[in-house]
């Protein structure tokens, strides 16, 4: 039983280019619809500490939305991205003490993984766990 949770795995593909400036990207084969709960990133080969990984929507169903950016990172791990919630006027919602209100990121688009500032043939394999509500 899945309890409404699903996952999709996207591998960036092997980075191509000069050491420290190699890039690659790949997009999920299907649309992910739901709330992003967690993102697991596993680095392949031996990426530099200057490596950047960006997980975003592809922009096929509206503007692209960045879900998670890992800057100057090369350690595999799990991350739990949250975004600031907006009110009906598009302003950030804050608690009375001034702290922002955060919630899971909702998406309805393909997921795109980009690796940059890497060495050839570094990779990033990303597992996106999301609540599809079924």
Secondary structure as UniProt FT lines:
FT   TURN            3..4
FT   STRAND          5..11
FT   TURN            19..21
FT   STRAND          22..27
FT   STRAND          32..44
FT   TURN            49..50
FT   STRAND          52..57
FT   TURN            60..61
FT   STRAND          66..70
FT   STRAND          77..79
FT   STRAND          82..84
FT   TURN            88..89
FT   TURN            96..97
FT   STRAND          102..109
FT   STRAND          111..118
FT   TURN            120..121
FT   STRAND          123..131
//
